[in-house]
Structure formats: structure tokens, C-alpha cells
Amino acid sequence: MAIRYVVQVGEDVLRQKCQPVKAFNGDLHALLNDMKETVRAEQGAGLAAPQIGIPLRVVVIDVEEGYYEFINPVILSQKGEQVGEEGCLSVKGKQGTVKRPQKVKVEYRDRNGRKHTVTAEDFFARAVCHELDHLDGILYIDKADEVYGLPVED
């Protein structure tokens, strides 16, 4: 396992539509393990593969509800609305106010290719939507009503 470099806004890979995963093998498992280590080292709620320079439809989410790995995820349904603050590991030092669904149902595959569905609510739903947007080249700053800078920690 290794902590990967998180690319920053301005890198082309963050604006690409990612390709679906076709091979559920050791390379994918290593990528997922590195993503888990990276999101935890960065103290983030989630990380998408393009954020580490890999244009594949792979996301990890690490929130109160648990740690999830989403491969080739698709939102099946969404309900309600919430407005809240978001930041991004690829947009350091900024936050913004973004409108997201309150609840989403997502279909995805696990690291072994098995299909699953999960219903995410509240912050978990926000994290899922934020990370899945990355897979289509969308950043939260594209949807934010307002983006503002934060003090950068040393």
C-alpha cells in the first residue's frame, strides 16, 4: 500500500470522463488499497481515482457509515435536497456551498466484481454525489453557489 499524490485543480485528468473498470484483478485491488491509505492520510471523506491521476470509474468513501469501495457506480435514484459546505482534496484551501440530494440509491461493483446497491443519506449521500461527479470530470466548484478560501494550515 502507498499514499498517492492527489492532483490539484488545473490538471487535465480531473476534467476527463473516466473509463469503466473491466478487469477485477490484483492491479485493481492494489489501486483500492492505495486509495484507502491516501484518503485516510489526507483525512478526507472520499477519493476518486482521477484525483490520483487514474481516469477509471473507481471511488472510495470513508464516512461514519463505514468504508466503501465503489467500482463503476451508477446513481439509480435520488430524493430530497440538502445544501451544505464542501471541500475537496483536489481543491486545497477552498470550500463552497453546494446543493445535493438528501438521499441516493447507488448500484456498484465491489473489488471482486460482485454487484451491490446501497442507499446513502445525509452526509453520506453528499460524499457519494461529490465523488461520483469526479468520474464525469465535474468538481464541486462547478456546482457551488459560492466558493471561498480558507486559511491554509502549515
Salt bridges, closest charged atoms under 4 A:
ASP34 OD2 - ARG4 NE 2.90
GLU42 OE1 - LYS92 NZ 2.83
ASP62 OD2 - ARG40 NE 2.60
GLU69 OE2 - ARG111 NH2 2.76
GLU86 OE2 - ARG100 NE 2.83
GLU86 OE2 - ARG126 NH1 2.55
GLU86 OE1 - HIS130 ND1 2.72
ASP110 OD2 - ARG114 NE 3.31
ASP110 OD2 - HIS116 NE2 2.83
ASP133 OD2 - ARG100 NH1 2.73
ASP133 OD2 - LYS143 NZ 2.93
ASP136 OD1 - LYS17 NZ 2.82
ASP136 OD1 - ARG57 NH1 3.21
ASP142 OD2 - ARG15 NH1 2.47
